[in-house]
């Protein structure tokens, strides 16, 4: 059965929502304007006789645009301990701390895991999606680790705290520098077809900045459609998306009823994406066949459609260096 027919997608097309208009504003307008908007966002309403304090500009950006800050929603990612050079075997470990500085030890299960750890080099290569183990007593997450290539890496912790009225999802990030001879990867050019482990994966659709877009990913092997995609993390496909430049992050997968044991699908998996700005986006699709997980990487350019590109505020000059 065609995989698209098995997936119940959000009608509004916000499965891959990189952010809304507020996030765009926080990124491109002066801090003074953002401060005014923060006051409006709090509504200026009194709560128990006191006005709700507005968040700082960086907090607004962290909340609305995931994966660009080491703290958000009152949670912070500790320093990450890991091997410091290539081919040095060791352990990668870290904690998530709450507002009081205490380690968080209670997590909600999301996509079959309590925490998802994404590691990628700043040029988009050396991507890994793994699931460390939590020490319930110390709050440390850890797993065996070794770097294959030197360079600067972004480490993302994606989780949901099991607390009353807590956020549904928090994505925090830090940077780790790995010593060794660096072999820079070539500039990633847009691509719609990739080969990985004997499979050919294609992405069809146009990513429009500021509006919902439909992207359909198809898997084939030796020219034949693959119809035996297996469930992985509660779905038939799992997508991680990073915005080129700042590597803003969103961890998503195709929505729908959780697949039943033994159920398969394919060859298509459909996502709806909304990119906040024009520019290049890196997409990493995880799919599973015969018990093996494979990752296909794409680069897709988002452009403004029908003259929707926002104008620059008066007196400000824009930069389109990406």
N, C-alpha and C positions, 0 to 999 in steps of 0.2 A: 504494500500500500504506500502511496506517495506520502512522504513525511510531512508535507505541508498540510495535508488533510488531517493529520493527527494532532496538529497544534492549534490550540485556541489562543489566538493572539489578541492583544489589547486593541480595541477598535481605534483608540486615539493614537496608536502608534508611538507609545512612549516607553517601549521596552528598553531601548538603548537611549536614554535621555542624558546627554552630556551636561545639560544645565538649561535653565530658562533664561529669559531676557534679563532677569536680575543679575545672573552670573556674568552676562556679557557686560552689563553696566559696571559691575564691581571691578572688572578687568580693564576697562578702557577709559573711564571718566575720572576726573580729578577727585582726590580724597574728600575735598570739601563737599562736592556734590553727593558722593556716596554717603557722607555723614548725614546730610539732609534727608536722603532717602531712607537711611536706617531709622531716623526718627519717625518718618511716615510709616515705615514697615511695622514699628512697634505700636502704631496706631495713635500714639499720644494719649492712650487711655490709662486711667488710673487703676491700679490693682491694689486694693486695700489701702487706698489713699496715697499710693506712691506710683510714679510713672515707671514703667518697665525700662531698665537700662538698655541702651542700644549696644549692639556688638561693635567691636572694632572692625575696620575695613578688612583686615586680613582674616578675621573670624568669619565675616560674611562670605568672603571668597572661598574659605575652606569648607564651609557648610554647603554652599551651592555648587561648587566645582570640586568634586572629590579628587583625592590623590595629589594635592599640591602642598600639603601642610603636615607637620608632625603632630599637630593637635587639632581637635575639633569636637564639638558637643561635650566638652568637659573631659575628654579622654586624650591621653598623650602616649606616643610611641617612645619607649626608652631608647637609649643607645643600643645599637645592634652589635653583638659580639660575633665575630666570624673570622676565618683565616684571612690573613692580610696579604697573601701572595698566591700566585698560580701554583697549582699542584701541591698545595699544603693541605693535607687532610685534617679535618677538625670538626667543629660544631658551630652551627649558626643558632643564636638564641636571643631572645628579647622579652620584654614585658609590656603589657598595656596597663597604664596607671589611670586611676580616676581622679576627680577634682581634689581629693584629699591626699593624693600621692600614693594611695594604697594600690597594690596590684589587683587588677580585675581577674577574677577566677570563675565567674558565672557568665556563660555565653549561650545565645540562642543558636540552635542548629539551622543553618542556611545552606541550601543546595547540598545537603547531606553531610556538611562539615561545620564545626564550630568556628573555624577560622581558615581563610584562604590566604596563602602567601604567594605573591607574585614578585619575581625578581627579573629584571631586564637591564641590559647595559644601555647607557644613555643614547647610543645610536640605534636602539631598537633591536639589536641582536642579543643572542645568549638568553633568550626568553625561557623562564621556568615557572610553572604553576604547581605548587606543592602544598602539603598539609602537615605542619609540624605537630608535635605532641605536647600537651599541656601538663605541667606539674601543678596539681591542684593545691599544693601546700605553699609553693613559692610564687605561683603565677607566671613562671617562665615557660615560654614556648621554645622548643628546640628540635633540631634534627641534624643528622650527620651532613657535613657540607664540604665541598671542594670546588674551587673555581677552575674553569677550563681556559679562560682568557682574562688578561689584565684589562683594567679600565675602570671607569666610574659607573657604578650601578645604582639603580633605584630599587628599593625594597618596599613593597606595599603590603600592609596588613589590612585585610578586609574582613569585617566581623560585625556582629550585632550583640550588644551587651544584654544579658538577661536581667534587666531591672525594670521596675514599674515605670511606665511612661517614658522609657528610653527610646533612642532613635532606632529605626528599623535597620539601619546600615551605617557603618562608619568605615572610612578608608583613610588610613594614615600612612605616611611615607617618610623615609630617610634615605640618605645617599651614603654609599660605601665605596671607598677607593681601594682597588686591588693592585698591588705592585706587580711589575713585570713588563716585558716588552709588549707594547700595544700595537696591534695591527688594525688600524681604523678600517671599518667596513665602508664600502662604496655608498654613495648617497642612494637612499631608497627611492626608486622611481615608482610611479603608480603601476599596479599590476592587477589583473583580473583573473589570472589563471596561474596556479602554482602546482608543482609536483612535490609530493612528500611521501616517502616510504612506499613508492610504487602506486600511490593514489594521485589522481588529478582532481583538484578542487577549484571550482570557479565561483566568482561572485558576480551577480547580475543586479543592476540597479544603479541609480545615481544618488549620491549623498548631497542633499541640498542643505546649505547653511541656514539655520533659523527656522526650518520646517521639517515635518516628519517625512522620512524617506523609507521605502521598502527595499531591503537587500535580501536576495535569495542566494544561498550558498548550496552548491551541488557537488556531490562526491561521485567519482567514477573510477574504474580500474580497467586498464586495457581496453578502453573505449566502451565499456559496459557500465550502466548505472549501478551504484552500490545501494541495495535495498535492505541491507542487514546492519544498519547503524544501530548500535546498542546503547542503552541508557548510560549516561555518564553524569554524575552529580545531579541526578534527578531530572534529566532531559536528554534529548537525542543530539544536542549540540550545545556547546558552551563557548561564549564569546567574551574576550577581554579586549577593550578598546583603549588606545592611548592617543592623545592629541600630539602631533608633532610639535617640537619646540619646548613646551613646558611639561609634556608627558602627563597631562591631566588624565585621570583614570576613571573608568567605569567598568564594573565587573557584572556581566549580564549573561543570560542564556535564553533560548527560545522559551516563551511561556506556554503553559498548557497543563493539562492534567499530568501528574507524575506517571511515567511509563510503568507498566506492570512488569513483574519478573518474567523474563523470557521474551518480552515484546521487542520487535525491531521496527525500523522505519527507514526512509530514504527514497531517493537520493537527495531530496531537497530539504533544507532547513531555512525558514524565513524569519528575519528580524526586522523590526521597525527602528530606525535610527534618527535621532535629532541632534545634529552637530550645532554647537552654539555660534561658531564663527567659521568663516572660510579658512581653508588650509588643508594640510595633509594629516590624515589619521591612519594609525597603524591598527590593524585588526588581526587578532590571533584566535583562530577557530580550533577548539579541541573537539575531536570526534573519536568514537571508539568502535573498533571492529575486531571480532575474534579475541576479545579480552585485552586488546592493545590500544592505548591512547595515542593518537597522532595529532600534531599541531600544524596547521596551515597558516602562514603569515601573508597578509595583504597590505598594500598601501593604497588608500583611496583618497582622492581630493574632493573636498566639499567646496561648492561654489554657491554664490547667491543667485537665486533664480528670479526672473521677471523684474529685475531692477530693485530687488529687496535689500540691497546693501545699505546698511545704516550710514547716515551722514555723520561727519565729525562734529563735535561740539564747537561752537564759535570760539575762534582763537586757538584751537588745537590743531595740530598737524598730525596726520596719520602715518603709520609705518606698516608697510606691507612687505617686510623683509623675509616672509616665510613662503 
